[in-house]
Amino acid sequence: MKAIRFPRSAAEAWSILRPHHTPTPSCPMRAASSFVARPRRGGPARYLPPVIRPGTVTSSRAYSVSHRAKEAGSSPKPPPFAFAFDIDGVLLHVAKPIPGATKTLEYLQKHNIPFILLTNGGGKHETDRVADLSARLGVRLSTDNFIQSHTPFQELVDRGPDGEAGQGLRDKNILVTGSDAARCREIAERYGFRHVITPADILAAYPDIWPFDPLLAELYAATARPLPDHDHAPHHPPKIDAVFVFNDPRDWALDIQLITDLLLSRNGVLGTYSPRNGKGGAGAAGTDNHGWQRDGQPPLYFSNPDLLWSAAYAQPRLGQGAFQAALAGVWAEITGGAAALERTTIGKPSARTYAYAERALDAHRARALALGNEQLGKERVGKEKAELEPLRAVYMVGDNPASDIRGANEYASPAGTPWTSVLVRTGVWNPERGGDPAFRPAAIVDDVQGAVEWALRREGWGGMV
């Protein structure tokens, strides 16, 4: 299988939102090596060699600082290292805290050690999800240090896929889908997109587009809105300028049909068929793609590539990556295997998501330092950010080798900050089922508390959480 190449600079990280071919997601359980370090709680830290390959939250301030210290007028300077935590399988399992998770986050907040929550989950707006997480974990959290899979989609409201200002999709028609397309529409609108269409809207306007009984007929009927008119042809199908998969879709069949129709269309107009489909050549380095997706079709965005995720069932469940693989398989049949499905996939392990997370961490550290004085404003936060010692280490704690571990291992920070991966045994990865992880971490530990303790020893802090 052809490997995904990840951007190696901040500028190149922008370009990850350009349409490109992404290989079908692979199984995160594949074994890659027989050598794995397994430090246990309280035992000596062991290191692998370098890898070859909520309460109610109303404030937007970050809460990685002890409230008692803040009230006392002292705010310890954040250390030059930080943490990034996956959520499902690391902090929570089936919506319940994993033992040690709450204690660990409280320890980091007490000692003003910066951290962010970096998840491939989604389907709720960031404000709502943070409120829910704070309640479940019993720890006061903030949207300042929370990033879910579709959070970076916000940047496409005002910027193009290469980061160019003024080329965004704010006033364009976009199609969104996910586990609850109506909720995905609400999220997109809160991000700033003004013309958001769901599969229910299209099905209500054109019932013949799906000649079967809809699986979610009641839901579709209750959430459908009238379609906007085509700019140049009122009462005709609108032009769709981009397609976004926010999280794991439920009605795969309908969604695959509609997305395929748009990828075959002329200029993104439903019901049309591009005369260029299958008529071009391979082009220079395959750039012509035999005419497929070369006639103004909308770019296709996925918020994460996860084939599997940890849920209540004893074995991992299929995720958004499985839907992506199904769509890619259908596309291969339609094109006779002559053209790759061009799409953009963000979320972990993409470099764009890790670059976004690093920027959030930098801002979060500056706010944490400034929290000791309620009167500090944006100027002081900017000053503190400039004066802070650069991050010398970020520890990515995750349960999925194919996303958490791979992303940290392969990310090249523009600031030169190394990201160190730590794999926990409480989620997707299970050595009995999948053998050694496909992407090797710096350490494998029992749980999130063990991960933080391992990192603290490595940083010379010592002690137990």
C-alpha positions in Angstrom: 0.0 0.0 0.0 1.3 3.4 -0.9 2.2 5.4 2.2 0.7 8.8 3.0 3.3 11.6 2.9 2.8 14.1 5.7 3.7 17.8 5.3 7.1 18.8 6.8 6.5 22.5 7.2 3.8 24.9 8.4 3.2 26.1 4.8 2.9 22.6 3.6 0.5 21.8 6.4 -1.9 24.2 4.8 -1.9 22.2 1.6 -3.3 19.2 3.3 -6.7 20.7 2.6 -6.1 20.5 -1.1 -7.8 17.5 -2.8 -5.5 14.6 -3.0 -5.5 10.8 -3.1 -5.6 9.2 0.3 -5.0 5.4 0.4 -7.8 3.3 1.9 -7.4 3.3 5.7 -5.4 0.3 6.9 -6.1 -1.8 9.9 -4.4 -0.3 13.0 -3.7 -3.7 14.5 -1.1 -4.9 11.9 2.1 -6.1 13.5 5.3 -4.3 12.5 7.9 -5.4 15.1 8.5 -8.0 17.7 10.2 -5.5 20.0 7.9 -3.6 22.4 8.7 -1.9 25.7 6.2 -2.5 28.4 7.0 -0.3 31.5 4.6 -1.1 34.3 3.4 1.3 37.0 6.1 1.8 39.5 8.7 -0.1 37.5 11.7 1.4 35.7 11.0 3.4 32.6 12.1 1.7 29.4 12.5 3.3 26.0 12.1 2.0 22.5 14.7 3.0 19.9 13.8 5.7 17.4 11.0 4.6 15.1 12.2 3.9 11.7 9.3 4.6 9.9 -18.2 18.9 31.8 -19.6 20.9 34.8 -20.8 23.9 32.9 -18.3 25.8 30.9 -19.1 29.4 30.0 -15.6 30.8 29.9 -13.2 30.4 26.9 -10.2 30.5 29.2 -7.9 27.6 29.5 -7.9 25.6 32.8 -4.5 24.0 33.1 -3.8 26.1 36.1 -4.6 25.4 39.8 -7.6 27.6 40.8 -6.2 27.7 44.4 -2.9 29.0 43.1 -4.8 31.6 41.0 -6.8 32.7 44.0 -3.6 33.1 46.0 -2.2 35.4 43.3 0.5 33.0 42.2 0.6 31.2 38.8 3.5 28.9 38.4 5.2 29.3 35.0 4.3 26.4 32.7 7.2 24.0 32.1 8.6 23.6 28.6 6.8 20.3 28.0 3.1 19.5 27.5 0.7 16.7 26.9 -1.9 15.8 24.2 -4.5 13.3 25.1 -6.8 11.3 23.0 -10.2 10.9 24.7 -12.0 7.6 23.9 -9.9 4.7 25.2 -7.5 7.0 27.0 -9.6 9.3 29.3 -13.1 7.7 28.8 -14.5 4.3 28.0 -18.1 4.2 27.0 -18.6 7.7 28.5 -17.2 6.7 31.9 -13.8 7.9 33.2 -11.0 5.4 32.9 -9.5 4.8 36.4 -6.8 7.5 37.0 -8.0 9.8 34.3 -9.6 12.5 36.5 -6.7 12.3 39.0 -4.2 12.8 36.2 -5.9 15.8 34.7 -6.3 17.4 38.2 -2.6 16.9 38.8 -1.6 18.6 35.6 -3.9 21.5 36.3 -2.6 21.9 39.9 1.0 22.1 38.6 0.1 24.2 35.6 1.4 21.7 33.1 -0.2 22.5 29.8 -2.3 19.8 28.0 -4.8 19.6 25.1 -7.4 17.0 24.3 -6.9 15.9 20.7 -9.6 13.5 19.5 -10.8 12.0 16.2 -14.3 12.0 17.7 -16.8 14.6 16.6 -20.5 15.2 15.9 -21.0 17.9 18.5 -19.9 21.5 18.6 -16.8 22.1 20.6 -18.6 24.1 23.3 -21.2 21.3 23.8 -18.6 18.5 23.8 -16.3 20.3 26.3 -19.3 20.8 28.7 -20.1 17.1 28.4 -16.5 16.0 29.0 -16.2 18.3 32.0 -19.2 16.7 33.6 -18.1 13.2 32.9 -14.5 13.6 34.0 -15.3 15.9 36.9 -12.6 18.3 35.7 -13.2 21.9 34.5 -12.1 22.1 30.8 -12.2 24.7 28.1 -12.5 24.9 24.4 -9.1 26.6 24.3 -7.4 23.3 24.7 -9.8 21.0 23.0 -9.5 19.9 19.3 -11.8 17.3 17.7 -11.6 15.9 14.3 -13.6 18.5 12.4 -12.4 21.5 14.4 -9.9 22.5 11.6 -12.8 22.7 9.1 -13.4 26.2 10.7 -10.4 27.5 8.8 -12.1 26.9 5.5 -14.8 29.4 6.2 -12.5 32.3 5.3 -9.5 30.6 3.7 -8.9 28.3 0.8 -7.3 24.9 1.0 -3.8 26.4 0.7 -4.5 29.0 3.4 -5.1 31.8 1.0 -7.3 34.5 2.5 -10.6 35.4 0.9 -11.0 32.1 -0.8 -13.1 30.4 1.8 -16.5 28.7 1.7 -18.5 31.0 3.9 -21.0 31.9 1.2 -20.7 28.7 -0.8 -23.1 25.7 -0.8 -21.6 22.8 1.1 -23.0 19.3 1.7 -22.4 17.9 5.2 -23.1 14.4 6.6 -22.3 12.4 9.6 -23.9 10.4 12.4 -26.6 13.1 12.7 -26.5 15.3 9.5 -28.9 17.9 11.0 -26.6 18.4 14.0 -23.6 18.5 11.6 -25.4 21.3 9.8 -25.8 23.2 13.1 -22.0 22.8 13.8 -21.1 24.0 10.4 -23.3 27.0 10.7 -21.8 27.9 14.1 -18.4 27.7 12.4 -19.6 30.3 10.0 -20.7 28.4 6.9 -23.9 30.1 5.7 -25.3 27.7 3.1 -25.2 24.2 4.5 -27.1 21.3 2.8 -27.8 17.8 4.2 -28.7 14.6 2.4 -32.2 15.0 3.9 -32.6 18.3 1.9 -31.7 16.6 -1.3 -33.9 13.6 -0.7 -36.9 15.8 0.1 -36.4 17.9 -3.1 -35.6 14.9 -5.4 -37.2 11.7 -3.9 -36.3 9.8 -7.1 -32.6 10.2 -6.4 -32.9 7.3 -4.0 -35.3 4.6 -5.3 -35.5 2.7 -2.0 -37.3 3.2 1.2 -35.1 5.6 3.3 -33.7 4.0 6.4 -34.2 7.2 8.4 -37.4 8.5 6.7 -38.9 10.1 9.8 -35.6 11.9 10.7 -35.2 13.1 7.1 -38.7 14.4 6.9 -38.3 16.3 10.2 -34.9 17.9 9.4 -35.1 18.7 5.7 -34.9 22.3 4.5 -35.6 23.7 1.0 -32.6 23.7 -1.2 -31.1 27.0 -2.3 -31.7 27.9 -5.9 -28.9 27.6 -8.5 -27.4 31.0 -9.0 -28.0 31.0 -12.8 -31.0 28.7 -13.0 -33.7 29.2 -10.4 -35.7 26.1 -9.4 -32.8 23.9 -10.7 -30.4 21.8 -8.5 -27.9 24.0 -6.7 -24.2 23.9 -7.3 -22.4 22.1 -4.4 -18.9 23.6 -3.8 -17.6 21.2 -1.2 -18.6 17.9 0.6 -17.7 17.4 4.3 -18.0 14.2 6.3 -18.0 15.5 9.9 -18.1 12.1 11.7 -19.2 8.5 11.2 -22.3 8.4 8.8 -25.2 6.2 9.6 -26.9 5.8 6.2 -24.0 4.7 4.2 -26.0 3.8 1.1 -27.7 7.1 0.6 -24.6 9.1 1.5 -22.4 7.1 -0.9 -25.0 7.6 -3.7 -25.2 11.4 -3.3 -21.4 11.8 -2.9 -20.8 9.7 -6.0 -23.4 11.7 -8.0 -21.5 14.9 -7.1 -18.1 13.4 -8.0 -19.5 12.4 -11.4 -21.3 15.8 -12.0 -20.4 18.7 -14.1 -19.3 21.6 -12.0 -20.9 20.1 -8.8 -24.5 20.4 -10.0 -26.6 17.4 -9.1 -28.2 15.5 -11.9 -25.5 16.4 -14.4 -22.7 14.1 -15.7 -19.3 15.4 -16.8 -18.4 14.7 -20.4 -14.8 14.5 -19.2 -15.3 11.4 -17.0 -13.1 8.6 -18.3 -12.1 10.6 -21.4 -8.8 11.9 -20.3 -5.4 10.3 -20.2 -3.1 9.6 -17.2 -1.5 13.0 -17.7 1.8 14.1 -16.3 2.3 12.0 -13.2 -1.3 11.0 -13.3 -2.5 14.6 -13.0 -5.3 14.2 -15.5 -6.8 11.2 -13.6 -8.4 10.0 -16.9 -10.8 12.9 -16.7 -12.4 11.9 -13.4 -12.8 14.7 -10.9 -11.5 17.2 -13.4 -14.7 19.2 -14.3 -15.4 21.4 -11.3 -16.6 18.7 -9.0 -16.6 19.6 -5.3 -13.6 18.7 -3.1 -14.3 15.9 -0.6 -13.2 16.3 3.0 -13.1 13.6 5.7 -12.5 14.6 9.3 -10.6 11.4 10.2 -9.3 8.1 8.8 -10.0 5.8 11.7 -11.0 2.4 10.5 -11.8 1.2 14.1 -12.6 2.8 17.4 -13.2 1.6 21.0 -16.8 1.3 22.1 -18.8 -0.7 24.6 -18.6 -3.9 22.6 -15.7 -6.3 23.4 -14.2 -5.7 19.9 -13.5 -2.4 18.2 -16.2 -1.0 15.9 -16.0 0.3 12.4 -15.5 4.0 12.1 -15.4 6.8 9.5 -12.4 5.2 7.9 -14.5 2.2 7.0 -17.1 4.5 5.3 -14.3 6.1 3.4 -13.0 2.7 2.3 -16.5 1.7 1.1 -16.8 4.9 -0.9 -13.3 4.3 -2.4 -14.3 0.8 -3.3 -17.5 1.9 -5.1 -15.4 4.6 -6.9 -12.9 2.1 -8.1 -15.7 0.0 -9.6 -17.2 3.0 -11.3 -13.9 4.1 -12.8 -12.8 0.6 -13.6 -9.8 1.2 -11.3 -8.5 3.8 -13.7 -8.7 6.7 -11.2 -8.0 7.1 -7.6 -10.6 8.8 -5.4 -9.3 12.2 -4.7 -10.2 13.4 -1.2 -8.7 15.1 1.8 -8.5 13.5 5.1 -7.6 15.4 8.3 -7.8 14.4 11.9 -5.0 12.2 13.4 -2.5 11.2 12.0 -2.6 14.1 9.5 0.2 16.8 9.9 -2.4 19.5 9.5 -4.2 18.4 12.7 -1.0 18.2 14.7 0.1 21.6 13.5 -3.3 23.0 14.5 -2.8 21.3 17.9 0.7 22.8 18.4 -0.6 26.3 17.7 -3.4 25.7 20.2 -0.9 24.5 22.8 1.3 27.6 22.4 -1.6 29.9 22.9 -2.9 27.8 25.8 0.5 28.0 27.6 0.5 31.8 27.3 -3.0 32.1 28.7 -2.2 29.7 31.6 0.8 31.9 32.5 -1.3 35.0 32.4 -4.2 33.7 34.4 -2.6 34.8 37.7 -4.0 38.3 37.0 -7.7 38.7 36.0 -6.9 42.1 34.4 -4.5 40.7 31.8 -5.7 41.2 28.3 -4.7 40.1 24.8 -1.5 42.2 24.8 -0.2 40.6 28.0 -1.1 37.1 26.6 0.9 37.9 23.5 3.8 39.2 25.6 3.8 36.1 27.7 3.7 33.9 24.6 6.8 35.7 23.3 8.6 35.3 26.6 7.7 31.7 27.2 10.5 29.1 26.7 9.7 27.2 23.5 8.2 23.8 24.0 10.9 21.2 24.1 8.6 18.2 24.2 5.0 17.2 23.6 3.8 13.8 24.8 1.0 12.3 22.7 -0.9 9.8 24.8 -3.2 7.6 22.7 -4.8 4.1 22.2 -4.7 3.8 18.5 -1.3 3.1 16.8 -2.6 4.0 13.3 -3.7 7.6 14.4 -2.3 8.7 17.7 1.1 7.0 17.5 1.7 7.4 13.8 0.7 11.0 13.8 3.1 11.9 16.7 6.0 9.8 15.2 5.7 11.4 11.8 4.9 15.0 12.6 7.7 17.5 11.9 7.1 20.5 14.1 7.8 23.9 12.3 9.3 25.0 15.7 11.4 21.9 16.0 9.4 20.6 19.0 9.7 16.8 19.2 6.4 14.9 19.7 6.8 11.7 21.7 4.2 9.0 21.4 2.9 6.9 24.4 0.5 4.0 23.8 -2.0 2.9 26.5 -3.6 -0.5 26.9 -7.1 0.8 27.7 -8.5 1.3 24.2 -8.3 0.1 20.6 -4.9 -1.6 20.7 -4.7 -5.1 22.1 -1.6 -7.2 21.7 -3.6 -10.4 21.9 -5.6 -9.4 18.9 -3.2 -7.4 16.8 0.3 -8.2 18.0 2.8 -5.5 18.2 1.6 -2.1 17.1 2.0 -1.2 13.5 3.5 2.2 14.5 5.9 1.9 17.5 5.5 4.3 20.4 8.3 5.5 22.7 6.6 3.5 25.5 3.6 1.3 26.2 2.0 1.7 29.5 -1.1 0.5 31.4 -3.2 3.7 31.3 -3.1 7.5 31.1 -1.8 7.9 34.7 1.1 5.6 33.9 1.7 7.6 30.7 2.0 10.9 32.5 4.1 9.4 35.3 6.5 8.0 32.6 6.8 11.3 30.9 7.3 13.2 34.2 10.2 10.9 35.1 11.6 11.5 31.7 11.4 15.3 32.3 13.1 14.9 35.7 10.0 15.7 37.7 9.8 12.3 39.5 7.1 11.4 41.9 3.7 9.9 41.3 0.5 11.5 40.1 
